[in-house]
């Protein structure tokens, strides 16, 4: 996710924190320390409330991390690749490959809410017990708040709409029931759009009635609508390319350039003549070494273009989406990301034999819409 920085690893995968997380911690600490705790446990000092608010907010972020860790750990146990875990203002996000079975998808989806419900139950019980046994009102109140917050988080995430975990659970069940993964994804994404719209309406109505929390609810609903819409388009794409091999969709031969050329020479001798926005690169041995965006070349200051080599501003091969000619295109599409762009390098026996671009995918979508079955 843009705006996030890597801070370590969790269950063997990179852990990233978005810039919005400190803001979230401040908001929760302020709300807990200045509003919730003074009402629940009146008569304490402002310093005690402020310290307890910070501790409670930190514990809540830890519970969010545990939620995402459960997803990542379960995915790894199910042999699903996990790119990273990111914490941000709306909770967390675990980027991973697509599960290959409905059972795996169900296990990964349900693991997060179950962890939140478990944390909520333990924290709530600990808070009640601490207050009964010791009378420590403020620490007990923090635990009770943490418990109820995690219980709400777990229940909210189980709503049957993508991209919430409940939507993933429903998708897995529909996939198991019908045997049609794309059909299940389309159904859940539609439910997500409807749920998002409902949350926006309810949030906006609450805001008009003077409830500030309605703005947050409307924002969450808008986020759900946007992501559900994107997932609906992705499901439609996978339906369109069902059964299509990479070799049937790729463009070949491919316009390429040498990765050892300077930026200026590459622009003059390769980029200007090719008229492509991105070009695969070859090393001295003629093997693919990455892909370069022309806009990144033109972003190099003119005074440095004679010294900067193309490979210095290119996306290296390990970070590119790569596929073999005989692979299913649907599986290759899962490797695309913001980092790779809409480009799949087709490599056979170490040599570049083709490329799949956004235009190739659009062409397949148009054929599917017109009733065709893809390239012959």
NUZAZA-848058 format. One record per residue (C-alpha): z, y, x. Coordinates in steps of 0.05 Angstrom, whole numbers, plus 5000, padded with zeros to 4 digits. Layout:
// residues N
ZYX/...
//
This chain:
// residues 376
500050005000/498150695026/504151115047/508450525068/511050345137/512949665165/520449595177/521148855194/520048165167/522847755109/521947005102/516747055157/512247585125/511848335140/516548785101/514049485085/517650085053/513950625015/515751355024/518251374952/523950894966/528751424996/527351854935/529051264890/535551144927/537551874920/536051874846/540051244833/545751474877/545952144841/545651844772/551051324787/555651794825/555152414781/554152114712/555651374703/561951284745/565551924723/564751684651/566750964664/572451114713/574851834703/579952184748/577252014817/574952504870/567752734878/567452414947/569451734919/564051784866/558752004915/560451444965/560450924909/553851194883/550551104951/553450404959/551050214889/544050484901/543650094967/545949454933/540649564879/535149634932/537848994963/537148644896/529948894890/528548614959/531547954938/527047944876/520848024919/523447544972/524047014918/516647104902/514647074975/518946474992/516546084932/509246254948/510046015019/513245364995/507145264950/502445375010/500046054984/498546575037/502947195034/500547845066/506748275059/512548505015/512949244998/518649624965/516750254927/518950714870/517450214814/520949634848/516949194894/510348844905/508648194940/501448124962/499147414964/493146954955/491446654888/495346024869/490845414863/494645074806/497945314743/504444994765/504545394829/502846034792/508645904743/513645764799/511846394838/511946834776/518546604748/522346604814/523047364817/526147474747/530646864756/533347174821/534647834785/538147484727/542347074777/544347704816/545848054751/550347494726/554047434792/555048184800/557348264728/562247694733/564747954801/565848644773/569748404713/573847934756/575248474809/577748954756/582248434723/585248174788/585948804830/584949404785/579849704834/576250084780/570750434819/568349834860/568749404797/564649924759/559349924813/558749164808/558449184733/552949724736/549149304787/549848694743/547249034680/541649364719/539248704747/539748354680/535448904650/530548844708/530048094699/528948144623/524048724629/519948344681/519447754633/515548164582/509047774570/504148264598/500648344666/502348574718/509648414699/512247744721/512547524648/505147644644/504247184704/508546664670/504346704607/497946684647/500246044682/502045724615/495345914584/491745664646/495444994641/494044964566/486645134568/484644944638/480945604643/484046074694/479446674681/480446634606/488046634616/487447244662/483247624612/488247484555/494247704596/490848324622/489148534551/496448434533/498348854592/494049434570/496949394500/504049364527/502749944573/500050364516/506250204474/510850414530/507151064540/507651224466/515051044462/516651414526/512952044504/516352024436/523151954470/521552534516/519752974457/526452804425/530153044487/531152394526/529152514599/528651754610/522551754566/518452064623/520051474668/518350984612/511651334600/510151314675/511650564678/507150454617/501450844650/502150434713/501949784673/495750024636/492050194701/493849544737/492449124675/485649454669/484049304742/486148574732/481748534670/475748764711/477548264766/477947694715/471147894687/468347894757/471047194772/467946954707/461247254726/461146914795/463846244772/460245684809/456346174853/456246024928/456846564980/449846395007/446946544937/449947234935/449347485007/444147955035/440347695096/438147865149/443648365165/442849035200/447849025258/449749425318/452849305387/460249425390/460049685462/455650285445/458550985445/459551305377/453951805389/448951295412/450750835353/449651405304/442951595335/440150895347/443250475292/446650845235/441151365222/435750825218/439650325176/441750785119/447950345107/454950615097/457950045138/455049605192/457448945222/458348935298/456248425350/459348325418/455648185484/454747455464/451647635397/457747415357/460847835302/466648265325/468048695264/465149225218/464849985225/464550505170/459451055186/464251575159/469351375212/464051475266/462352165240/469752335237/470052275313/469952975342/463153135372/466153265440/468752545443/462852165414/459852045483/466251695507/469051345446/466350645437/464550385368/469549815370/475150325379/474150595308/471749955275/475549445234/476448835280/474048155257/481047865244/482148415192/475348305158/473847865098/470047275125/466746685089/462246095103/455546045067/457645435027/464145725000/465145924929/464246674922/470446714877/474746454934/471646944984/472947534936/480347394940/480247605013/477948304997/483048865003/483449615015/483149475089/476849045086/473149455035/467849124991/464648745048/464747995062/461847775129/458347105123/459246705187/456446025203/458045665269/460546325298/454246715281/453247255228/448247005177/449247495120/453647995085/456148075013/457048794992/459149164929/451849224910/450948474913/456948374868/454448904819/447748544816/451247894798/455348244745/449048544714/445647864712/451747564679/451848114627/444548004612/445847264603/443547014670/447346504712/446646824779/441746714836/437846074840/
//
